[in-house]
């Protein structure tokens, strides 16, 4: 029973990471897997595996995929997709957690599910911004295709090999946080170094 709980958590976190790439595709994958009996949802989340949810998630996925192929629209969508990805990540993790109290379930969903989705989504937003700056938006279609593939592959890995997927996600999160830390503290060090250089130039020798 304990091992099943851990596997459920691993699957949920993996699906949450997939939501960071695309909001609705992982939910559609969950829906189809539940309808075919390959995924068991925790009590209260059975609605994810209903035919009505299939229509809703399928339509939302199609709209999201097509919208991200429009260069100027993708940045606007990021403003909406960022909080939506976090919410989807929380739902994905909570729907897979079994045999835990509601407090532990939602705490885990908020911190792990929402946190992982936020990190992945934040990384994609930064990379898309850089892609727009380097290619004037022409490379964003390719980048969106890679995001779509990343979301689908991550969602499938989460259900097929959840532990491996969890390890890969952990490595990705560590890398993103490390890069963000280097970028932030590197800029601060440059500012401090520049200030010292200016002060040294202004000193008048005696």
Residue pairs with C-beta under 8 A, 6 or more apart in sequence:
1 99
2 99
4 98
4 99
5 97
5 98
5 99
5 100
7 162
7 163
8 42
8 96
8 97
8 98
9 93
9 96
9 97
9 108
9 112
10 158
10 162
10 163
10 165
10 166
11 39
11 96
11 158
11 159
11 162
12 92
12 93
12 94
12 95
12 96
12 97
12 109
12 112
12 113
12 158
13 93
13 112
13 113
13 116
13 158
13 166
13 169
14 154
14 155
14 157
14 158
14 159
14 162
14 165
14 166
14 169
15 26
15 29
15 30
15 89
15 92
15 93
15 96
15 154
15 155
15 158
15 159
16 26
16 88
16 89
16 90
16 92
16 93
16 112
16 113
16 114
16 116
16 117
17 89
17 116
17 117
17 120
17 154
17 158
17 165
17 169
17 172
18 25
18 26
18 29
18 92
18 150
18 151
18 152
18 154
18 155
18 158
19 26
19 27
19 85
19 88
19 89
19 92
19 117
19 120
19 121
19 151
20 85
20 89
20 116
20 117
20 118
20 119
20 120
20 121
20 123
20 124
21 120
21 121
21 124
21 147
21 148
21 150
21 151
21 154
22 61
22 64
22 65
22 147
22 148
22 151
23 60
23 64
23 81
23 84
23 85
23 88
24 57
24 60
24 61
24 64
24 88
25 61
25 64
25 65
25 148
25 151
25 152
25 155
26 88
26 92
26 151
26 154
26 155
27 48
27 53
27 57
27 88
27 91
27 92
28 54
28 57
28 58
28 60
28 61
29 152
29 155
29 156
29 159
30 39
30 41
30 48
30 49
30 92
30 95
30 155
31 48
31 49
31 50
31 53
31 54
31 57
32 54
33 39
33 159
34 40
34 41
34 48
34 49
35 49
35 51
35 54
38 159
39 49
39 159
41 48
41 49
41 95
41 96
42 94
42 95
42 96
42 97
42 98
42 105
45 91
45 94
45 95
47 53
48 91
48 95
64 77
64 81
65 144
65 148
67 73
67 74
67 77
68 74
68 77
68 140
68 144
68 147
68 148
69 141
69 144
71 132
71 137
71 138
71 140
71 141
72 137
74 128
74 140
74 144
75 128
75 129
75 132
78 125
78 128
81 121
82 118
82 121
82 122
82 125
85 117
85 118
85 120
85 121
86 114
86 117
86 118
86 121
87 114
88 117
89 113
89 114
89 115
89 116
89 117
89 118
90 109
90 110
90 113
90 114
90 117
91 109
91 113
92 113
92 117
93 108
93 109
93 112
93 113
93 114
94 105
94 106
94 108
94 109
94 113
97 105
97 108
97 109
100 108
116 169
116 173
119 172
119 173
119 176
119 177
120 172
120 173
120 176
122 176
123 176
124 147
127 143
128 140
128 143
131 139
131 140
131 143
132 139
132 140
154 165
154 169
157 164
157 165
157 168
158 165
